Amino acid sequence: MRLGSDPLDRLSIPDGTTVEEHDLVTDGNVIVGGQSTVDFGVRGHSVMAGERVSFGGHIEAEGDCRLDMWSTVDDNVLVGENAYLGERVQIDGQLKVAGDLDIGDDVDIEDGFEANGWIVIRNPMPTIVFLFVYLSQLLRVGEEEAAEEVLSSLTEDDGPDHDPLLIPRGATVSDDRWQVSTPATIGDDCRLHGNVRAEELTVGRDGVVFGSLRARRDVAVGRGTEIKGDVTTRSGDVRIGPGVTVWGDVVAENVALHENATVDGTMRASGEMRMHTDEVLDRPDETAEAMAEAAEELGDDRAAVAAADETVADEHGETSAEEAGEASDEEGKASDEEADATTSDDEPVEARE
């Protein structure tokens, strides 16, 4: 991520994120903007939350956990490394920290806390202020590469394949709805519950959304994803990739539906509505050639199904039209030969001579 960019300018859900029994589970870091409400529990590598963030379940962090002032957690907080709690943080369960604990004034932990490292009672600097001061000092002494590494370490996990889960400021995340005032991106192989509301939406491939998609601008749905609701946009276009299933309606200014996609409801467009075979997501394996190969594989699968149907038909004593025609020709030839033989035997001796 480049310096000067805002890491919380969008809702970003990385690949493989799932909602499991009211827990939001991801392999990377979780970063939540201030004044947001997350009704789920959260499980991730490290968890960072701005001021006045409300969590409706527990927090499990393999790495660090940093909660800014006035944040609340309705259940336990389990931290694999260090924890930083700003003043007036409220935890309705128990706090367990494997490393050091830096805790502010007037922190309320209902069921007590345990820490294996150092415990410092003071007011930890708020996360955003801490980052700003630290990065400013690095840039002041000319350590631009070090500043880049610090910013990348906060928005990336230990492995290159683990992107962070980013929730922007003022967002609402629950079983009922995911509502933000920014663009939203959902990765591949995600399984989410709730209606998604955003400025614009991009949904990855092979996922399931148990709800509807609604945006003010464009919506794109990648290959093989299932949307168990409507896909609507107020003033944008909807692009739907191959193998997508939309259980509800599709409403937009312009609709581009892949020829292998399925929409169970109605489609309404004030402008153009067309079928296509083009790429929907800007990725190397979403080109026209890749889509043609996918269509060819689909055709091979259909041929295999047809062959299986013929095998079943043979086992039940049925024949295809071609086989029936060949059998009819053979029967006709046999009848002609029998007729010739009968005619020869019935003719008089004089005629044969």
C-alpha positions as CSV (number, residue, x, y, z in Angstrom):
1,M,0.0,0.0,0.0
2,R,1.4,3.4,-0.9
3,L,1.8,6.2,1.6
4,G,-0.9,8.8,1.3
5,S,-3.6,6.3,0.5
6,D,-6.4,5.7,3.0
7,P,-6.5,2.0,3.9
8,L,-10.1,2.4,5.2
9,D,-11.6,4.1,2.1
10,R,-13.6,0.9,1.2
11,L,-15.1,-2.3,2.6
12,S,-12.6,-5.0,1.6
13,I,-13.4,-8.6,2.4
14,P,-10.5,-10.9,1.5
15,D,-10.7,-14.3,-0.2
16,G,-12.0,-17.2,1.9
17,T,-13.7,-15.0,4.6
18,T,-16.7,-16.8,6.1
19,V,-19.4,-16.2,8.7
20,E,-19.4,-19.2,11.0
21,E,-22.0,-19.3,13.9
22,H,-22.1,-15.6,14.3
23,D,-18.3,-15.3,14.0
24,L,-16.5,-13.3,11.2
25,V,-13.5,-15.5,10.3
26,T,-10.5,-14.5,8.2
27,D,-6.9,-15.6,7.9
28,G,-5.5,-12.1,7.8
29,N,-5.7,-8.9,10.0
30,V,-8.9,-7.2,10.8
31,I,-8.9,-3.4,10.8
32,V,-12.2,-1.6,11.8
33,G,-12.7,2.2,11.4
34,G,-14.1,4.3,14.2
35,Q,-17.7,4.5,15.2
36,S,-18.5,1.2,13.5
37,T,-20.8,-1.6,14.7
38,V,-19.8,-5.2,14.2
39,D,-22.5,-7.5,15.6
40,F,-20.3,-10.6,14.9
41,G,-17.5,-12.1,16.9
42,V,-14.2,-11.7,15.1
43,R,-11.4,-14.2,14.5
44,G,-8.3,-13.2,12.7
45,H,-4.6,-12.7,13.0
46,S,-4.4,-9.2,14.5
47,V,-7.4,-7.0,15.4
48,M,-7.3,-3.2,15.4
49,A,-10.3,-1.0,16.1
50,G,-10.8,2.7,16.2
51,E,-12.7,4.7,18.8
52,R,-16.2,3.8,19.8
53,V,-16.3,0.5,17.9
54,S,-18.9,-2.0,19.2
55,F,-18.3,-5.8,18.8
56,G,-21.4,-8.0,19.4
57,G,-19.3,-11.2,20.1
58,H,-15.9,-12.2,21.3
59,I,-12.5,-11.4,19.8
60,E,-9.9,-14.0,19.0
61,A,-6.6,-12.6,17.7
62,E,-3.5,-14.8,17.0
63,G,-1.3,-11.7,17.1
64,D,-2.0,-8.3,18.7
65,C,-5.2,-6.7,19.6
66,R,-5.6,-2.9,19.9
67,L,-8.9,-1.3,20.9
68,D,-9.2,2.4,21.0
69,M,-11.1,4.4,23.6
70,W,-14.8,3.9,24.3
71,S,-14.9,0.6,22.4
72,T,-17.0,-2.3,23.7
73,V,-16.9,-6.0,23.4
74,D,-19.9,-8.2,24.4
75,D,-17.9,-11.3,25.2
76,N,-14.3,-12.6,25.9
77,V,-11.1,-11.2,24.3
78,L,-8.4,-13.8,23.7
79,V,-5.0,-12.4,22.4
80,G,-2.1,-14.5,21.3
81,E,0.5,-11.7,21.6
82,N,0.1,-8.2,23.1
83,A,-3.0,-6.2,23.8
84,Y,-3.6,-2.4,23.9
85,L,-6.8,-1.0,25.5
86,G,-7.6,2.6,25.4
87,E,-9.4,4.4,28.2
88,R,-13.0,3.6,29.0
89,V,-12.9,0.4,27.0
90,Q,-15.6,-2.1,28.2
91,I,-15.3,-5.9,27.9
92,D,-18.3,-7.9,29.2
93,G,-16.3,-11.1,29.4
94,Q,-12.8,-12.1,30.3
95,L,-9.5,-10.8,28.9
96,K,-6.6,-13.3,28.3
97,V,-3.3,-12.0,26.9
98,A,-0.4,-14.3,26.1
99,G,2.0,-11.3,26.0
100,D,2.1,-7.8,27.4
101,L,-1.0,-5.7,28.4
102,D,-1.0,-2.0,27.9
103,I,-4.3,-0.7,29.5
104,G,-5.8,2.7,30.0
105,D,-7.8,4.4,32.7
106,D,-11.4,3.5,33.5
107,V,-11.3,0.2,31.6
108,D,-14.0,-2.2,32.6
109,I,-13.4,-5.9,32.3
110,E,-16.3,-7.7,33.9
111,D,-14.8,-11.2,34.4
112,G,-11.2,-10.1,35.1
113,F,-8.0,-10.4,33.0
114,E,-4.9,-12.5,32.7
115,A,-1.6,-11.5,31.1
116,N,1.7,-13.5,30.9
117,G,3.9,-10.5,30.2
118,W,4.2,-7.0,31.5
119,I,1.1,-5.1,32.6
120,V,1.3,-1.3,32.2
121,I,-1.6,0.8,33.4
122,R,-1.6,4.0,31.5
123,N,-3.5,5.6,28.5
124,P,-2.1,4.0,25.3
125,M,-2.0,6.4,22.4
126,P,-5.0,5.9,20.0
127,T,-4.2,3.7,17.1
128,I,-4.6,6.4,14.4
129,V,-2.7,9.0,16.3
130,F,0.1,6.4,17.1
131,L,0.4,5.5,13.4
132,F,0.5,9.1,12.4
133,V,3.2,10.1,14.9
134,Y,5.3,7.0,14.2
135,L,5.1,7.4,10.4
136,S,5.8,11.1,10.7
137,Q,9.0,10.5,12.7
138,L,10.2,7.9,10.2
139,L,9.6,10.2,7.2
140,R,11.2,13.1,9.1
141,V,14.5,11.2,9.3
142,G,14.3,10.0,5.7
143,E,13.3,6.4,6.4
144,E,10.7,6.1,3.7
145,E,11.3,2.4,3.1
146,A,10.9,1.7,6.9
147,A,7.6,3.7,6.8
148,E,6.4,1.7,3.9
149,E,7.2,-1.6,5.7
150,V,5.3,-0.4,8.8
151,L,2.2,0.5,6.9
152,S,2.4,-2.8,4.9
153,S,2.8,-4.8,8.1
154,L,-0.5,-3.3,9.4
155,T,-2.5,-4.1,6.3
156,E,-0.9,-7.4,5.4
157,D,-0.5,-10.7,7.3
158,D,2.7,-12.6,7.7
159,G,2.0,-14.5,4.4
160,P,1.6,-12.8,1.0
161,D,-1.7,-14.5,0.3
162,H,-3.5,-13.1,3.4
163,D,-5.0,-9.7,2.7
164,P,-6.6,-7.7,5.5
165,L,-10.3,-7.4,6.2
166,L,-11.0,-3.7,6.2
167,I,-14.2,-2.1,7.6
168,P,-14.5,1.6,7.0
169,R,-15.5,4.2,9.5
170,G,-19.2,4.3,10.5
171,A,-20.0,0.9,9.0
172,T,-22.7,-1.6,10.2
173,V,-21.9,-5.3,9.9
174,S,-24.5,-7.9,11.0
175,D,-26.4,-10.9,10.0
176,D,-29.0,-8.6,8.6
177,R,-26.9,-6.1,6.7
178,W,-23.5,-5.0,5.7
179,Q,-23.9,-1.3,5.2
180,V,-21.1,1.2,4.2
181,S,-21.0,4.5,2.5
182,T,-17.9,3.5,0.5
183,P,-17.2,1.1,-2.3
184,A,-17.1,-2.6,-1.3
185,T,-15.1,-5.6,-2.6
186,I,-15.8,-9.2,-1.7
187,G,-13.1,-11.7,-2.5
188,D,-13.3,-15.3,-3.9
189,D,-14.7,-18.3,-2.0
190,C,-16.5,-16.1,0.6
191,R,-19.6,-17.2,2.5
192,L,-21.5,-14.2,3.9
193,H,-24.9,-13.6,5.6
194,G,-26.8,-10.4,5.2
195,N,-27.7,-7.8,2.6
196,V,-24.8,-5.8,1.3
197,R,-25.2,-2.0,0.8
198,A,-22.4,0.1,-0.7
199,E,-21.5,2.8,-3.1
200,E,-20.4,0.2,-5.6
201,L,-19.9,-3.5,-5.4
202,T,-17.5,-6.1,-6.8
203,V,-18.1,-9.7,-5.8
204,G,-15.5,-12.4,-6.4
205,R,-15.9,-15.9,-7.7
206,D,-17.3,-19.1,-6.3
207,G,-18.9,-17.5,-3.2
208,V,-22.3,-17.4,-1.6
209,V,-24.1,-14.3,-0.3
210,F,-27.2,-15.1,1.7
211,G,-28.8,-11.8,1.0
212,S,-29.2,-9.1,-1.7
213,L,-26.7,-6.7,-3.3
214,R,-27.6,-3.0,-3.6
215,A,-25.4,-0.2,-4.7
216,R,-25.7,3.4,-6.0
217,R,-23.3,2.7,-8.8
218,D,-22.0,-0.4,-10.7
219,V,-22.2,-4.0,-9.5
220,A,-20.1,-6.9,-10.8
221,V,-20.5,-10.5,-9.8
222,G,-17.8,-13.0,-10.6
223,R,-17.9,-16.5,-12.0
224,G,-19.8,-19.2,-10.1
225,T,-21.1,-17.0,-7.3
226,E,-24.6,-17.5,-5.9
227,I,-26.6,-14.5,-4.7
228,K,-29.7,-15.6,-2.7
229,G,-31.5,-12.3,-3.2
230,D,-31.8,-9.3,-5.6
231,V,-29.0,-7.4,-7.4
232,T,-30.0,-3.8,-7.8
233,T,-28.3,-0.5,-8.5
234,R,-29.7,3.0,-8.4
235,S,-27.7,4.6,-11.2
236,G,-25.2,2.1,-12.4
237,D,-24.7,-1.0,-14.5
238,V,-24.8,-4.7,-13.5
239,R,-22.4,-7.2,-15.0
240,I,-22.9,-10.9,-14.2
241,G,-20.3,-13.5,-15.0
242,P,-20.6,-17.2,-16.1
243,G,-22.2,-19.7,-13.8
244,V,-23.7,-17.1,-11.5
245,T,-27.1,-17.8,-10.0
246,V,-29.2,-14.9,-8.8
247,W,-32.3,-16.1,-6.9
248,G,-34.0,-12.7,-7.1
249,D,-34.5,-9.8,-9.5
250,V,-31.8,-7.8,-11.4
251,V,-32.5,-4.0,-11.7
252,A,-30.1,-1.5,-13.3
253,E,-29.6,1.1,-16.0
254,N,-27.7,-1.5,-18.2
255,V,-27.5,-5.2,-17.6
256,A,-24.9,-7.5,-19.1
257,L,-25.7,-11.1,-18.4
258,H,-23.4,-14.0,-19.3
259,E,-25.0,-16.6,-21.5
260,N,-24.2,-19.3,-18.9
261,A,-25.7,-17.3,-15.9
262,T,-29.1,-17.9,-14.3
263,V,-31.6,-15.3,-13.0
264,D,-34.6,-16.8,-11.3
265,G,-36.4,-13.4,-11.0
266,T,-37.1,-10.7,-13.5
267,M,-34.6,-8.4,-15.1
268,R,-35.3,-4.7,-15.6
269,A,-33.1,-2.2,-17.3
270,S,-33.8,1.4,-18.3
271,G,-31.1,1.2,-20.9
272,E,-29.4,-1.7,-22.6
273,M,-29.8,-5.4,-21.8
274,R,-27.5,-7.9,-23.5
275,M,-26.0,-11.4,-23.3
276,H,-22.3,-11.6,-23.4
277,T,-19.2,-13.9,-23.1
278,D,-16.8,-11.2,-22.0
279,E,-14.7,-11.0,-18.8
280,V,-16.4,-9.5,-15.8
281,L,-13.5,-9.2,-13.4
282,D,-10.2,-7.8,-14.5
283,R,-8.1,-10.9,-13.9
284,P,-5.8,-13.0,-16.0
285,D,-8.1,-16.0,-15.9
286,E,-11.2,-14.0,-16.7
287,T,-10.3,-13.3,-20.4
288,A,-12.4,-14.3,-23.4
289,E,-10.0,-17.2,-24.0
290,A,-10.4,-18.5,-20.5
291,M,-14.2,-18.2,-20.8
292,A,-14.1,-20.1,-24.0
293,E,-12.1,-22.9,-22.4
294,A,-14.6,-23.0,-19.5
295,A,-17.5,-23.2,-22.1
296,E,-15.6,-26.1,-23.8
297,E,-15.3,-27.9,-20.5
298,L,-19.0,-27.3,-19.9
299,G,-19.7,-28.8,-23.4
300,D,-17.5,-31.9,-22.6
301,D,-19.5,-32.4,-19.3
302,R,-22.7,-32.2,-21.2
303,A,-21.4,-34.8,-23.8
304,A,-20.5,-37.1,-20.9
305,V,-24.0,-36.7,-19.5
306,A,-25.5,-37.6,-22.9
307,A,-23.3,-40.7,-23.1
308,A,-24.4,-41.8,-19.7
309,D,-28.0,-41.3,-20.7
310,E,-27.4,-43.6,-23.8
311,T,-25.9,-46.2,-21.6
312,V,-28.8,-46.2,-19.2
313,A,-31.2,-46.4,-22.2
314,D,-29.4,-49.5,-23.6
315,E,-29.6,-51.2,-20.2
316,H,-33.4,-50.7,-20.3
317,G,-33.7,-52.1,-23.8
318,E,-34.2,-48.7,-25.5
319,T,-32.5,-47.8,-28.8
320,S,-31.6,-44.5,-30.3
321,A,-33.2,-43.2,-33.6
322,E,-30.0,-43.9,-35.5
323,E,-29.8,-47.5,-34.2
324,A,-33.5,-47.9,-35.0
325,G,-32.9,-46.7,-38.5
326,E,-30.0,-49.2,-39.0
327,A,-32.2,-52.0,-37.7
328,S,-35.0,-51.1,-40.0
329,D,-32.6,-51.1,-43.0
330,E,-31.3,-54.5,-42.0
331,E,-34.9,-55.9,-41.7
332,G,-35.7,-54.4,-45.1
333,K,-32.8,-56.1,-46.8
334,A,-33.7,-59.4,-45.2
335,S,-37.3,-59.1,-46.4
336,D,-36.2,-58.4,-50.0
337,E,-33.9,-61.5,-49.9
338,E,-36.8,-63.7,-48.7
339,A,-39.1,-62.3,-51.4
340,D,-36.6,-63.1,-54.1
341,A,-36.2,-66.6,-52.8
342,T,-40.0,-67.2,-52.7
343,T,-40.5,-65.9,-56.2
344,S,-37.7,-68.3,-57.6
345,D,-39.3,-71.3,-56.0
346,D,-42.8,-70.6,-57.2
347,E,-41.9,-70.1,-60.9
348,P,-42.7,-73.0,-63.4
349,V,-40.0,-75.2,-64.7
350,E,-40.6,-74.0,-68.3
351,A,-40.1,-70.4,-67.3
352,R,-36.8,-71.2,-65.6
353,E,-35.6,-73.0,-68.7
